[in-house]
Amino acid sequence: MDLFVTIKARSFQAIKVASCTSALALLMGASAAHADTLRDALASAYNTNPTLEGARATQRAEDENVPIQRAPGLPSLNATATHIEFLRQSANSFNAPTRNLGVNALLSVPIYSGGAVRNGIRAAKERVEAGQADLRGTESSIFSQTVAAYMDVLRTEALTQLATNQVEVLEVTFQSTSDRFEIGDLTRTDVAQAGSRLAVAQGDLRTAYANQVNARETYIQLVGRAPTELEAPPPLPGLPETVGMAVVTALDNNPDLIAAKERAIAAGYDTEVAGSGRLPTIGLFANGDYSNFFGTLGGPVAAQFAQNETTANAGVRLTIPLFQGGLTAARQRQAGARESAALEQVIAAERNVIQQTRSAYSSWQASNAVIESSKAAVEAAEVSLEGVRAENSIGNRTIIDVLNAEQELLSARANLVTARRNAYVAGFTLLAAMGRAEARDLNLDTGGPLYDPQVNYERVRGKFWDWDRDPEPEPKSTRTVDIEAAEAFIGPVIEPSETP
């Protein structure tokens, strides 16, 4: 009897310690020295993520469409040099030269182009603003993915810890059951049940570890470095009180909707550009020519002829399109159809924003409710397990009742961890739909000024020098090939031979 009491006391103490350790895992990232924070992860993604860097480069390319559209409205100067060797002259020509060097210079100054240049520039500017909104959307999307990856690392670490603790608890239960079987207090069936639950828990631990590795690799992909002792995330700022407030804010600030509206305006200017093809164009021109026959003009009497000459002329050119085979009308109808499509895309984007916002708000509210119910479930399951163990000690409960109570507590704790993760991710997704999940909204410390696409636009919008170039392109994001993979260690596994 003394041996039985000693075994039960040792078993209960180990189970109690393991349960406390599992409860601590629910904190999802206690503060530690040299720990990474969510702000650190977002700042790293902001500075090193290749998708975001690529989107910035794409926007810089879009900025160049403004000077490209402006160029046809600016003066142009061209020079052409031609050297000709006349290999065979006409038999009736007595003064034909055998060679000639001709140099031509042409200056063209467009005065009126039917509005094509003006509307083309306006369309390009609208697309620059649309691209800047798209860049905001990309940044918000990367941040949403990073938050989800950060919370997944915390969640999978907590679930792995819970699975580890469950294995430890069941190992103690299995050993205690075996010891009690040896003294005749339990049957072989009880031992087999404990061994079965232990084997299942060890399989669940493998799965939890694999999920943790997957979450870690997703984090590395987005952030560019491995997670290190992640801290619990800070509260999310600016969450709305009602779904109506969230929708109103989203309709004003969502970058995807803003981009769709700007593209619709640009498509309207494209229609005007297409229609300008039927209007007259006016331009000034100045032309200069220089010819040198190298003493070959005039044949035998070449001395009587001037061997070089220079001419110049200037004028005004008016071009009036009279008939183009319906080309201009077809282009305008085509542009009008694309404008209609762009207007429909605005409505589609608006619908999508409303759906995203309402869904994210609902998920956020539901996850918060699940957190409260999961807390109550954990407390009840802890009390239930303690009672079942006490009743088992006096013979009123079987070992399977204890195992079931332990499993219920594990499930309740896992649900709480998952609900906390889901609530935070849903909250951030809601902020993203509202257009409030960017670096400027989160006050990130990125180690320097935030990237402002307007700076590059202002830099290039007025450039007109043909030999102006930027530095050679180089990648700015970081590679992850040198980050070591996680060690594939799970822990001891019970062997069938260990079962009595």
Secondary structure as a PSIPRED ss2 file (coil, helix, strand):
# PSIPRED VFORMAT (PSIPRED V4.0)

   1 M C   1.000  0.000  0.000
   2 D H   0.000  1.000  0.000
   3 L H   0.000  1.000  0.000
   4 F H   0.000  1.000  0.000
   5 V H   0.000  1.000  0.000
   6 T H   0.000  1.000  0.000
   7 I H   0.000  1.000  0.000
   8 K H   0.000  1.000  0.000
   9 A H   0.000  1.000  0.000
  10 R H   0.000  1.000  0.000
  11 S H   0.000  1.000  0.000
  12 F H   0.000  1.000  0.000
  13 Q H   0.000  1.000  0.000
  14 A H   0.000  1.000  0.000
  15 I H   0.000  1.000  0.000
  16 K H   0.000  1.000  0.000
  17 V H   0.000  1.000  0.000
  18 A H   0.000  1.000  0.000
  19 S H   0.000  1.000  0.000
  20 C H   0.000  1.000  0.000
  21 T H   0.000  1.000  0.000
  22 S H   0.000  1.000  0.000
  23 A H   0.000  1.000  0.000
  24 L H   0.000  1.000  0.000
  25 A H   0.000  1.000  0.000
  26 L C   1.000  0.000  0.000
  27 L C   1.000  0.000  0.000
  28 M C   1.000  0.000  0.000
  29 G C   1.000  0.000  0.000
  30 A C   1.000  0.000  0.000
  31 S C   1.000  0.000  0.000
  32 A C   1.000  0.000  0.000
  33 A C   1.000  0.000  0.000
  34 H C   1.000  0.000  0.000
  35 A C   1.000  0.000  0.000
  36 D C   1.000  0.000  0.000
  37 T C   1.000  0.000  0.000
  38 L H   0.000  1.000  0.000
  39 R H   0.000  1.000  0.000
  40 D H   0.000  1.000  0.000
  41 A H   0.000  1.000  0.000
  42 L H   0.000  1.000  0.000
  43 A H   0.000  1.000  0.000
  44 S H   0.000  1.000  0.000
  45 A H   0.000  1.000  0.000
  46 Y H   0.000  1.000  0.000
  47 N H   0.000  1.000  0.000
  48 T H   0.000  1.000  0.000
  49 N C   1.000  0.000  0.000
  50 P H   0.000  1.000  0.000
  51 T H   0.000  1.000  0.000
  52 L H   0.000  1.000  0.000
  53 E H   0.000  1.000  0.000
  54 G H   0.000  1.000  0.000
  55 A H   0.000  1.000  0.000
  56 R H   0.000  1.000  0.000
  57 A H   0.000  1.000  0.000
  58 T H   0.000  1.000  0.000
  59 Q H   0.000  1.000  0.000
  60 R H   0.000  1.000  0.000
  61 A H   0.000  1.000  0.000
  62 E H   0.000  1.000  0.000
  63 D H   0.000  1.000  0.000
  64 E C   1.000  0.000  0.000
  65 N H   0.000  1.000  0.000
  66 V H   0.000  1.000  0.000
  67 P H   0.000  1.000  0.000
  68 I H   0.000  1.000  0.000
  69 Q H   0.000  1.000  0.000
  70 R H   0.000  1.000  0.000
  71 A H   0.000  1.000  0.000
  72 P H   0.000  1.000  0.000
  73 G H   0.000  1.000  0.000
  74 L C   1.000  0.000  0.000
  75 P C   1.000  0.000  0.000
  76 S E   0.000  0.000  1.000
  77 L E   0.000  0.000  1.000
  78 N E   0.000  0.000  1.000
  79 A E   0.000  0.000  1.000
  80 T E   0.000  0.000  1.000
  81 A E   0.000  0.000  1.000
  82 T E   0.000  0.000  1.000
  83 H E   0.000  0.000  1.000
  84 I E   0.000  0.000  1.000
  85 E E   0.000  0.000  1.000
  86 F C   1.000  0.000  0.000
  87 L C   1.000  0.000  0.000
  88 R C   1.000  0.000  0.000
  89 Q C   1.000  0.000  0.000
  90 S C   1.000  0.000  0.000
  91 A C   1.000  0.000  0.000
  92 N C   1.000  0.000  0.000
  93 S C   1.000  0.000  0.000
  94 F C   1.000  0.000  0.000
  95 N C   1.000  0.000  0.000
  96 A C   1.000  0.000  0.000
  97 P C   1.000  0.000  0.000
  98 T C   1.000  0.000  0.000
  99 R E   0.000  0.000  1.000
 100 N E   0.000  0.000  1.000
 101 L E   0.000  0.000  1.000
 102 G E   0.000  0.000  1.000
 103 V E   0.000  0.000  1.000
 104 N E   0.000  0.000  1.000
 105 A E   0.000  0.000  1.000
 106 L E   0.000  0.000  1.000
 107 L E   0.000  0.000  1.000
 108 S E   0.000  0.000  1.000
 109 V E   0.000  0.000  1.000
 110 P E   0.000  0.000  1.000
 111 I E   0.000  0.000  1.000
 112 Y E   0.000  0.000  1.000
 113 S C   1.000  0.000  0.000
 114 G C   1.000  0.000  0.000
 115 G C   1.000  0.000  0.000
 116 A H   0.000  1.000  0.000
 117 V H   0.000  1.000  0.000
 118 R H   0.000  1.000  0.000
 119 N H   0.000  1.000  0.000
 120 G H   0.000  1.000  0.000
 121 I H   0.000  1.000  0.000
 122 R H   0.000  1.000  0.000
 123 A H   0.000  1.000  0.000
 124 A H   0.000  1.000  0.000
 125 K H   0.000  1.000  0.000
 126 E H   0.000  1.000  0.000
 127 R H   0.000  1.000  0.000
 128 V H   0.000  1.000  0.000
 129 E H   0.000  1.000  0.000
 130 A H   0.000  1.000  0.000
 131 G H   0.000  1.000  0.000
 132 Q H   0.000  1.000  0.000
 133 A H   0.000  1.000  0.000
 134 D H   0.000  1.000  0.000
 135 L H   0.000  1.000  0.000
 136 R H   0.000  1.000  0.000
 137 G H   0.000  1.000  0.000
 138 T H   0.000  1.000  0.000
 139 E H   0.000  1.000  0.000
 140 S H   0.000  1.000  0.000
 141 S H   0.000  1.000  0.000
 142 I H   0.000  1.000  0.000
 143 F H   0.000  1.000  0.000
 144 S H   0.000  1.000  0.000
 145 Q H   0.000  1.000  0.000
 146 T H   0.000  1.000  0.000
 147 V H   0.000  1.000  0.000
 148 A H   0.000  1.000  0.000
 149 A H   0.000  1.000  0.000
 150 Y H   0.000  1.000  0.000
 151 M H   0.000  1.000  0.000
 152 D H   0.000  1.000  0.000
 153 V H   0.000  1.000  0.000
 154 L H   0.000  1.000  0.000
 155 R H   0.000  1.000  0.000
 156 T H   0.000  1.000  0.000
 157 E H   0.000  1.000  0.000
 158 A H   0.000  1.000  0.000
 159 L H   0.000  1.000  0.000
 160 T H   0.000  1.000  0.000
 161 Q H   0.000  1.000  0.000
 162 L H   0.000  1.000  0.000
 163 A H   0.000  1.000  0.000
 164 T H   0.000  1.000  0.000
 165 N H   0.000  1.000  0.000
 166 Q H   0.000  1.000  0.000
 167 V H   0.000  1.000  0.000
 168 E H   0.000  1.000  0.000
 169 V H   0.000  1.000  0.000
 170 L H   0.000  1.000  0.000
 171 E H   0.000  1.000  0.000
 172 V H   0.000  1.000  0.000
 173 T H   0.000  1.000  0.000
 174 F H   0.000  1.000  0.000
 175 Q H   0.000  1.000  0.000
 176 S H   0.000  1.000  0.000
 177 T H   0.000  1.000  0.000
 178 S H   0.000  1.000  0.000
 179 D H   0.000  1.000  0.000
 180 R H   0.000  1.000  0.000
 181 F H   0.000  1.000  0.000
 182 E H   0.000  1.000  0.000
 183 I C   1.000  0.000  0.000
 184 G C   1.000  0.000  0.000
 185 D C   1.000  0.000  0.000
 186 L C   1.000  0.000  0.000
 187 T C   1.000  0.000  0.000
 188 R H   0.000  1.000  0.000
 189 T H   0.000  1.000  0.000
 190 D H   0.000  1.000  0.000
 191 V H   0.000  1.000  0.000
 192 A H   0.000  1.000  0.000
 193 Q H   0.000  1.000  0.000
 194 A H   0.000  1.000  0.000
 195 G H   0.000  1.000  0.000
 196 S H   0.000  1.000  0.000
 197 R H   0.000  1.000  0.000
 198 L H   0.000  1.000  0.000
 199 A H   0.000  1.000  0.000
 200 V H   0.000  1.000  0.000
 201 A H   0.000  1.000  0.000
 202 Q H   0.000  1.000  0.000
 203 G H   0.000  1.000  0.000
 204 D H   0.000  1.000  0.000
 205 L H   0.000  1.000  0.000
 206 R H   0.000  1.000  0.000
 207 T H   0.000  1.000  0.000
 208 A H   0.000  1.000  0.000
 209 Y H   0.000  1.000  0.000
 210 A H   0.000  1.000  0.000
 211 N H   0.000  1.000  0.000
 212 Q H   0.000  1.000  0.000
 213 V H   0.000  1.000  0.000
 214 N H   0.000  1.000  0.000
 215 A H   0.000  1.000  0.000
 216 R H   0.000  1.000  0.000
 217 E H   0.000  1.000  0.000
 218 T H   0.000  1.000  0.000
 219 Y H   0.000  1.000  0.000
 220 I H   0.000  1.000  0.000
 221 Q H   0.000  1.000  0.000
 222 L H   0.000  1.000  0.000
 223 V H   0.000  1.000  0.000
 224 G C   1.000  0.000  0.000
 225 R C   1.000  0.000  0.000
 226 A C   1.000  0.000  0.000
 227 P C   1.000  0.000  0.000
 228 T C   1.000  0.000  0.000
 229 E C   1.000  0.000  0.000
 230 L C   1.000  0.000  0.000
 231 E C   1.000  0.000  0.000
 232 A C   1.000  0.000  0.000
 233 P C   1.000  0.000  0.000
 234 P C   1.000  0.000  0.000
 235 P C   1.000  0.000  0.000
 236 L C   1.000  0.000  0.000
 237 P C   1.000  0.000  0.000
 238 G C   1.000  0.000  0.000
 239 L C   1.000  0.000  0.000
 240 P C   1.000  0.000  0.000
 241 E C   1.000  0.000  0.000
 242 T C   1.000  0.000  0.000
 243 V H   0.000  1.000  0.000
 244 G H   0.000  1.000  0.000
 245 M H   0.000  1.000  0.000
 246 A H   0.000  1.000  0.000
 247 V H   0.000  1.000  0.000
 248 V H   0.000  1.000  0.000
 249 T H   0.000  1.000  0.000
 250 A H   0.000  1.000  0.000
 251 L H   0.000  1.000  0.000
 252 D H   0.000  1.000  0.000
 253 N H   0.000  1.000  0.000
 254 N C   1.000  0.000  0.000
 255 P H   0.000  1.000  0.000
 256 D H   0.000  1.000  0.000
 257 L H   0.000  1.000  0.000
 258 I H   0.000  1.000  0.000
 259 A H   0.000  1.000  0.000
 260 A H   0.000  1.000  0.000
 261 K H   0.000  1.000  0.000
 262 E H   0.000  1.000  0.000
 263 R H   0.000  1.000  0.000
 264 A H   0.000  1.000  0.000
 265 I H   0.000  1.000  0.000
 266 A H   0.000  1.000  0.000
 267 A H   0.000  1.000  0.000
 268 G H   0.000  1.000  0.000
 269 Y H   0.000  1.000  0.000
 270 D H   0.000  1.000  0.000
 271 T H   0.000  1.000  0.000
 272 E H   0.000  1.000  0.000
 273 V H   0.000  1.000  0.000
 274 A H   0.000  1.000  0.000
 275 G H   0.000  1.000  0.000
 276 S H   0.000  1.000  0.000
 277 G H   0.000  1.000  0.000
 278 R H   0.000  1.000  0.000
 279 L C   1.000  0.000  0.000
 280 P C   1.000  0.000  0.000
 281 T E   0.000  0.000  1.000
 282 I E   0.000  0.000  1.000
 283 G E   0.000  0.000  1.000
 284 L E   0.000  0.000  1.000
 285 F E   0.000  0.000  1.000
 286 A E   0.000  0.000  1.000
 287 N E   0.000  0.000  1.000
 288 G E   0.000  0.000  1.000
 289 D E   0.000  0.000  1.000
 290 Y E   0.000  0.000  1.000
 291 S E   0.000  0.000  1.000
 292 N E   0.000  0.000  1.000
 293 F C   1.000  0.000  0.000
 294 F C   1.000  0.000  0.000
 295 G C   1.000  0.000  0.000
 296 T C   1.000  0.000  0.000
 297 L C   1.000  0.000  0.000
 298 G C   1.000  0.000  0.000
 299 G H   0.000  1.000  0.000
 300 P H   0.000  1.000  0.000
 301 V H   0.000  1.000  0.000
 302 A H   0.000  1.000  0.000
 303 A H   0.000  1.000  0.000
 304 Q H   0.000  1.000  0.000
 305 F C   1.000  0.000  0.000
 306 A C   1.000  0.000  0.000
 307 Q C   1.000  0.000  0.000
 308 N E   0.000  0.000  1.000
 309 E E   0.000  0.000  1.000
 310 T E   0.000  0.000  1.000
 311 T E   0.000  0.000  1.000
 312 A E   0.000  0.000  1.000
 313 N E   0.000  0.000  1.000
 314 A E   0.000  0.000  1.000
 315 G E   0.000  0.000  1.000
 316 V E   0.000  0.000  1.000
 317 R E   0.000  0.000  1.000
 318 L E   0.000  0.000  1.000
 319 T E   0.000  0.000  1.000
 320 I C   1.000  0.000  0.000
 321 P C   1.000  0.000  0.000
 322 L C   1.000  0.000  0.000
 323 F C   1.000  0.000  0.000
 324 Q C   1.000  0.000  0.000
 325 G C   1.000  0.000  0.000
 326 G C   1.000  0.000  0.000
 327 L H   0.000  1.000  0.000
 328 T H   0.000  1.000  0.000
 329 A H   0.000  1.000  0.000
 330 A H   0.000  1.000  0.000
 331 R H   0.000  1.000  0.000
 332 Q H   0.000  1.000  0.000
 333 R H   0.000  1.000  0.000
 334 Q H   0.000  1.000  0.000
 335 A H   0.000  1.000  0.000
 336 G H   0.000  1.000  0.000
 337 A H   0.000  1.000  0.000
 338 R H   0.000  1.000  0.000
 339 E H   0.000  1.000  0.000
 340 S H   0.000  1.000  0.000
 341 A H   0.000  1.000  0.000
 342 A H   0.000  1.000  0.000
 343 L H   0.000  1.000  0.000
 344 E H   0.000  1.000  0.000
 345 Q H   0.000  1.000  0.000
 346 V H   0.000  1.000  0.000
 347 I H   0.000  1.000  0.000
 348 A H   0.000  1.000  0.000
 349 A H   0.000  1.000  0.000
 350 E H   0.000  1.000  0.000
 351 R H   0.000  1.000  0.000
 352 N H   0.000  1.000  0.000
 353 V H   0.000  1.000  0.000
 354 I H   0.000  1.000  0.000
 355 Q H   0.000  1.000  0.000
 356 Q H   0.000  1.000  0.000
 357 T H   0.000  1.000  0.000
 358 R H   0.000  1.000  0.000
 359 S H   0.000  1.000  0.000
 360 A H   0.000  1.000  0.000
 361 Y H   0.000  1.000  0.000
 362 S H   0.000  1.000  0.000
 363 S H   0.000  1.000  0.000
 364 W H   0.000  1.000  0.000
 365 Q H   0.000  1.000  0.000
 366 A H   0.000  1.000  0.000
 367 S H   0.000  1.000  0.000
 368 N H   0.000  1.000  0.000
 369 A H   0.000  1.000  0.000
 370 V H   0.000  1.000  0.000
 371 I H   0.000  1.000  0.000
 372 E H   0.000  1.000  0.000
 373 S H   0.000  1.000  0.000
 374 S H   0.000  1.000  0.000
 375 K H   0.000  1.000  0.000
 376 A H   0.000  1.000  0.000
 377 A H   0.000  1.000  0.000
 378 V H   0.000  1.000  0.000
 379 E H   0.000  1.000  0.000
 380 A H   0.000  1.000  0.000
 381 A H   0.000  1.000  0.000
 382 E H   0.000  1.000  0.000
 383 V H   0.000  1.000  0.000
 384 S H   0.000  1.000  0.000
 385 L H   0.000  1.000  0.000
 386 E H   0.000  1.000  0.000
 387 G H   0.000  1.000  0.000
 388 V H   0.000  1.000  0.000
 389 R H   0.000  1.000  0.000
 390 A H   0.000  1.000  0.000
 391 E H   0.000  1.000  0.000
 392 N H   0.000  1.000  0.000
 393 S H   0.000  1.000  0.000
 394 I C   1.000  0.000  0.000
 395 G C   1.000  0.000  0.000
 396 N C   1.000  0.000  0.000
 397 R C   1.000  0.000  0.000
 398 T C   1.000  0.000  0.000
 399 I H   0.000  1.000  0.000
 400 I H   0.000  1.000  0.000
 401 D H   0.000  1.000  0.000
 402 V H   0.000  1.000  0.000
 403 L H   0.000  1.000  0.000
 404 N H   0.000  1.000  0.000
 405 A H   0.000  1.000  0.000
 406 E H   0.000  1.000  0.000
 407 Q H   0.000  1.000  0.000
 408 E H   0.000  1.000  0.000
 409 L H   0.000  1.000  0.000
 410 L H   0.000  1.000  0.000
 411 S H   0.000  1.000  0.000
 412 A H   0.000  1.000  0.000
 413 R H   0.000  1.000  0.000
 414 A H   0.000  1.000  0.000
 415 N H   0.000  1.000  0.000
 416 L H   0.000  1.000  0.000
 417 V H   0.000  1.000  0.000
 418 T H   0.000  1.000  0.000
 419 A H   0.000  1.000  0.000
 420 R H   0.000  1.000  0.000
 421 R H   0.000  1.000  0.000
 422 N H   0.000  1.000  0.000
 423 A H   0.000  1.000  0.000
 424 Y H   0.000  1.000  0.000
 425 V H   0.000  1.000  0.000
 426 A H   0.000  1.000  0.000
 427 G H   0.000  1.000  0.000
 428 F H   0.000  1.000  0.000
 429 T H   0.000  1.000  0.000
 430 L H   0.000  1.000  0.000
 431 L H   0.000  1.000  0.000
 432 A H   0.000  1.000  0.000
 433 A H   0.000  1.000  0.000
 434 M C   1.000  0.000  0.000
 435 G C   1.000  0.000  0.000
 436 R C   1.000  0.000  0.000
 437 A C   1.000  0.000  0.000
 438 E C   1.000  0.000  0.000
 439 A H   0.000  1.000  0.000
 440 R H   0.000  1.000  0.000
 441 D H   0.000  1.000  0.000
 442 L H   0.000  1.000  0.000
 443 N C   1.000  0.000  0.000
 444 L C   1.000  0.000  0.000
 445 D C   1.000  0.000  0.000
 446 T C   1.000  0.000  0.000
 447 G C   1.000  0.000  0.000
 448 G C   1.000  0.000  0.000
 449 P C   1.000  0.000  0.000
 450 L C   1.000  0.000  0.000
 451 Y C   1.000  0.000  0.000
 452 D C   1.000  0.000  0.000
 453 P H   0.000  1.000  0.000
 454 Q H   0.000  1.000  0.000
 455 V H   0.000  1.000  0.000
 456 N H   0.000  1.000  0.000
 457 Y H   0.000  1.000  0.000
 458 E H   0.000  1.000  0.000
 459 R H   0.000  1.000  0.000
 460 V H   0.000  1.000  0.000
 461 R C   1.000  0.000  0.000
 462 G C   1.000  0.000  0.000
 463 K C   1.000  0.000  0.000
 464 F C   1.000  0.000  0.000
 465 W C   1.000  0.000  0.000
 466 D C   1.000  0.000  0.000
 467 W C   1.000  0.000  0.000
 468 D C   1.000  0.000  0.000
 469 R C   1.000  0.000  0.000
 470 D C   1.000  0.000  0.000
 471 P C   1.000  0.000  0.000
 472 E C   1.000  0.000  0.000
 473 P C   1.000  0.000  0.000
 474 E C   1.000  0.000  0.000
 475 P C   1.000  0.000  0.000
 476 K C   1.000  0.000  0.000
 477 S C   1.000  0.000  0.000
 478 T C   1.000  0.000  0.000
 479 R C   1.000  0.000  0.000
 480 T C   1.000  0.000  0.000
 481 V C   1.000  0.000  0.000
 482 D C   1.000  0.000  0.000
 483 I C   1.000  0.000  0.000
 484 E C   1.000  0.000  0.000
 485 A C   1.000  0.000  0.000
 486 A C   1.000  0.000  0.000
 487 E C   1.000  0.000  0.000
 488 A C   1.000  0.000  0.000
 489 F C   1.000  0.000  0.000
 490 I C   1.000  0.000  0.000
 491 G C   1.000  0.000  0.000
 492 P C   1.000  0.000  0.000
 493 V C   1.000  0.000  0.000
 494 I C   1.000  0.000  0.000
 495 E C   1.000  0.000  0.000
 496 P H   0.000  1.000  0.000
 497 S H   0.000  1.000  0.000
 498 E H   0.000  1.000  0.000
 499 T C   1.000  0.000  0.000
 500 P C   1.000  0.000  0.000
